[in-house]
Amino acid sequence: MTSNNMLSKITRNLPYWILLMIVVLWSIIPIYTAISSSFKIPREIFNYPPTYFPAEVTFSNFARLFEDVPEFVIALRNSAIVTFFSMVLTISVCLPAAYTFSRFKAPVFRRSAIVLIAIRMFPPLVISVPLFPILNEIGLSDSHLTLILLYTTFQSTIITLIMKAYIDGIPIEIEEAAYVDGATMYQVFSRIILPLSRPVIVATAIMVGSYAWNEFQFGFLFTSTNARTAPVLIAEMVGSLTGVQWGNVFAASVVQFVPALIFLWVIQNQLIRGMTSGATKG
């Protein structure tokens, strides 16, 4: 490639790179502000002009967080429980449903898919308001199970359609060959569809996990103490009537962010490994 052609290609792609940098900066600046503020002494957090690096790095905000808000550890545990079981239940329900929608072309399944899309269009608040008195009456308010079922229900529609689109791309001839060899439908699903679907399983696990870990509205409406999640507790810290301890708030935000970052890093490797293995098969 000549230098003129290379320069022309760079010039042609320059607007896209500029737009990408703007999006990246727009995403990173709030995260960096929270992280840097968590290591600042309280009086430096809202200095004007703002300081982008702590003048004096301190871990006192984290120490005070666990001293002043000991229930934050319980909230993190609640978030972990709800997130894990939401991922497991959503994938366990959606993968068989996606396989059914993909391989069976009866009109009833097509109508069911349309219903799933229609349900997904309802805002969460419309569903939450009538559910609250019902769950409260049967004793399921402030329960891990309630949040798990709500998160699974709310995410299952889009996750099922994403999985269906992926399974549509798996050649049906592989399954037909297995049936000729005497395999049952369960064996075809567990030994062929399940291993080949690993990339989409991991990708949707990231989506469900990120949603459940950071979800606020359902947690705010349906929990109070026993099942209160970390985002809800952080919101309560911001709305404290006794005054907001911003050092604690930023420290809590960073602590809540770290497990999600570790999870994404670990599962990203699984996603890449699954995509690579899928590309090299057959």
Secondary structure, 3 states (H helix, E strand, C coil): CCHHHHHHHHHHHHHHHHHHHHHHHHHHHHHHHHHHHHCCCHHHHCCCCCCCCCCCCCCHHHHHHHHHCCHHHHHHHHHHHHHHHHHHHHHHHHHHHHHHHHHCCCHHHHHHHHHHHHHHCCCHHHHHHHHHHHHHHCCCCCCHHHHHHHHHHHHHHHHHHHHHHHHHCCCHHHHHHHHHCCCCHHHHHHHHHHHHCHHHHHHHHHHHHHHHHHCCHHHHHHCCCCCCCHHHHHHHHHCCCCCCCHHHHHHHHHHHHHHHHHHHHHHHHHHHHHHHHHHHCC
